[in-house]
C-alpha cells in the first residue's frame, strides 16, 4: 500500500483512540496508514511521538475516500476529469488537505481542492465537506443535493439524520466514521464494504 510520508516529517504512532475496540482498530489503523503513514506502537512510544490532530485525521479520510467510493457514471465530464473535494465554510481541514494532495491521483484522476465561502453553492464536485460552521445551513443544502451524485461529508451531530452520507465526528475522544447508506443510495453512490467495515455507525444497512 502506498504510504504518504509527506503528510508528516516522520511517521506517527497510532493515536490513543485507535487502540480501543480491538476488532475495529486493525482495520481503521490500516486505512489511516494508507492516508498518513501511521505505524502502530506501544503506549510508551505514543507519549514520545506527536499525535495527529483532529483535522489531520479528517483530511486523511477525505483524501482517501475516492479509493472506496464509486460515483455515478455521469459525475465526471471526461476520462481525465479531476476528483474535486470542496470544503464549505471555515475549517482547518483545508490546510491539511493542501499538504497531501499535490501530485496525488486515484484511478488516474488528479485530486483538487475547492474552497467555498459560507453559504456558497458547491457547483461541480465529487466530495463536499460541510464544516461545523455551516451546521445551520446544511439541512436545506443536503435536501437540494440529495440526488446530485455528491458524497456529502459533515462533522456535526445529526448530520446523517439531515440526509448527509458520511459524518466524521468526535465520539468518546476519537474521530468516528458514520455512514448513511440510504442517503448514499439516493445519491447513486456506492460505498465499499472496506470503508463500511471501519464505520462505528451504518444507517440503512440491510439485515
C-alpha positions in Angstrom: 0.0 0.0 0.0 1.2 3.5 -0.8 2.5 5.3 2.2 2.1 9.1 2.2 5.1 10.1 4.3 4.9 13.7 3.0 2.0 14.4 5.4 4.3 14.4 8.4 8.0 14.9 8.8 8.3 11.5 10.5 5.9 8.5 10.9 3.3 9.0 13.6 2.3 6.3 16.1 -1.3 5.1 16.4 -3.3 7.6 18.5 -4.8 6.6 21.8 -8.4 6.4 20.4 -7.2 3.9 17.8 -6.4 1.3 20.4 -10.0 1.0 21.6 -12.3 -1.6 20.2 -9.6 -4.0 19.0 -11.6 -5.6 16.2 -12.1 -2.2 14.6 -8.7 -0.9 15.4 -6.8 -3.0 12.9 -9.0 -2.0 10.0 -9.2 1.6 10.9 -5.4 2.0 11.5 -4.8 0.2 8.2 -6.8 2.9 6.4 -5.0 5.7 8.2 -1.6 4.1 7.5 -2.5 4.5 3.8 -3.6 8.1 4.4 -0.9 9.4 6.6 1.9 7.0 7.1 1.0 5.9 10.6 2.6 2.9 12.2 1.4 1.1 15.3 3.4 1.4 18.6 3.3 0.9 22.3 1.8 3.2 24.8 5.3 4.3 25.8 6.2 5.3 22.3 2.9 7.2 21.9 4.0 9.5 24.6 7.2 10.2 22.7 5.7 11.0 19.3 3.3 13.8 18.4 -0.2 12.6 17.7 -2.1 13.7 14.6 -4.7 16.4 15.1 -8.4 16.0 14.5 -8.0 18.0 11.3 -5.2 15.8 10.0 -7.4 12.7 10.6 -10.3 14.2 8.8 -8.2 15.3 5.9 -6.7 11.8 5.7 -10.2 10.3 5.4 -11.4 12.9 2.8 -8.3 12.4 0.5 -8.7 8.6 0.7 -12.5 8.3 0.3 -12.1 8.2 -3.6 -10.4 4.8 -3.2 -13.5 3.3 -1.5 -16.4 5.2 -3.3 -17.9 4.7 -6.8 -19.8 7.7 -8.3 -22.5 7.7 -11.0 -21.0 7.4 -14.5 -22.1 10.9 -15.4 -20.4 12.5 -12.4 -17.2 13.2 -14.4 -17.2 15.3 -17.5 -14.4 13.2 -19.1 -12.0 10.3 -18.5 -9.3 12.6 -17.1 -11.5 14.9 -15.1 -10.2 15.5 -11.6 -11.8 14.4 -8.3 -12.9 17.7 -6.7 -13.0 17.9 -2.9 -15.0 21.1 -1.9 -14.9 22.4 1.6 -17.8 24.7 2.6 -17.1 27.2 5.4 -14.1 27.9 7.6 -12.2 24.8 8.7 -8.6 24.0 9.4 -9.0 20.8 7.4 -8.4 22.9 4.3 -4.7 23.4 5.1 -4.3 19.7 5.9 -5.8 18.6 2.6 -3.5 21.1 0.8 -0.5 19.4 2.3 -1.3 15.9 0.9 -3.0 16.3 -2.5 -0.1 17.7 -4.5 0.5 15.3 -7.4 -1.9 12.8 -5.9 -4.1 10.7 -8.2 -6.7 8.0 -7.8 -7.6 5.8 -10.7 -5.7 8.2 -13.0 -7.7 11.2 -11.7 -5.9 14.2 -10.0 -7.4 15.3 -6.7 -8.0 19.0 -6.4 -9.3 21.2 -3.6 -12.1 23.8 -3.9 -12.7 26.2 -1.0 -16.2 27.6 -0.7 -17.2 30.7 1.3 -20.1 30.4 3.8 -23.4 29.8 2.1 -21.9 29.3 -1.4 -23.2 26.7 -3.8 -20.9 23.8 -4.2 -21.1 23.6 -8.0 -19.3 20.7 -9.7 -17.5 18.5 -7.1 -17.4 14.8 -6.1 -16.9 15.3 -2.3 -18.4 18.1 -0.3 -17.2 18.6 3.2 -19.6 20.8 5.2 -17.8 22.3 8.2 -19.5 22.6 11.6 -19.6 26.4 11.0 -22.3 25.7 8.3 -24.4 23.4 10.5 -27.4 25.7 10.5 -27.4 25.9 6.7 -26.6 22.2 6.0 -30.2 20.7 6.2 -31.5 22.8 3.3 -28.3 22.2 1.3 -28.5 18.5 1.9 -32.1 18.4 0.6 -31.0 20.1 -2.6 -28.1 17.8 -3.1 -29.7 14.5 -2.2 -29.7 13.1 -5.7 -26.8 15.2 -7.1 -24.2 12.4 -7.0 -22.1 14.2 -4.5 -20.5 12.5 -1.5 -21.6 14.8 1.4 -19.4 14.7 4.4 -20.0 16.5 7.7 -18.7 16.9 11.2 -21.8 17.8 13.2 -24.3 15.9 15.3 -27.4 14.8 13.4 -25.7 15.2 10.0 -26.8 11.8 8.9 -30.4 12.4 10.1 -30.4 15.5 7.9 -29.5 13.5 4.8 -25.7 13.6 4.9 -23.9 10.5 3.7 -20.7 10.4 5.9 -20.1 12.0 9.2 -16.7 12.5 10.8 -17.4 13.4 14.3 -15.7 13.2 17.7 -17.2 10.5 19.9 -15.6 9.3 23.2 -12.3 11.1 22.5 -11.9 9.7 19.0 -13.0 10.6 15.4 -15.8 8.2 14.5 -16.9 7.4 10.9 -20.6 7.3 10.5 -22.4 6.3 7.2 -25.9 6.8 5.9 -26.4 4.1 3.2 -29.9 5.3 2.4 -28.6 8.8 1.5 -25.8 7.2 -0.5 -28.2 5.1 -2.5 -30.4 8.2 -3.2 -27.2 9.9 -4.5 -26.4 6.8 -6.6 -23.1 6.5 -4.7 -21.7 3.1 -3.8 -19.5 2.8 -0.7 -17.0 -0.1 -0.4 -17.5 -2.7 2.3 -13.9 -2.0 3.4 -14.9 1.6 4.3 -18.2 0.4 5.9 -16.0 -2.0 8.0 -14.4 0.8 9.9 -17.6 2.8 10.5 -18.9 2.9 14.0 -22.5 3.7 12.7 -24.1 2.4 9.5 -27.6 3.6 8.9 -29.8 1.9 6.3 -27.8 -1.3 6.3 -29.8 -4.3 5.2 -30.1 -7.0 7.8 
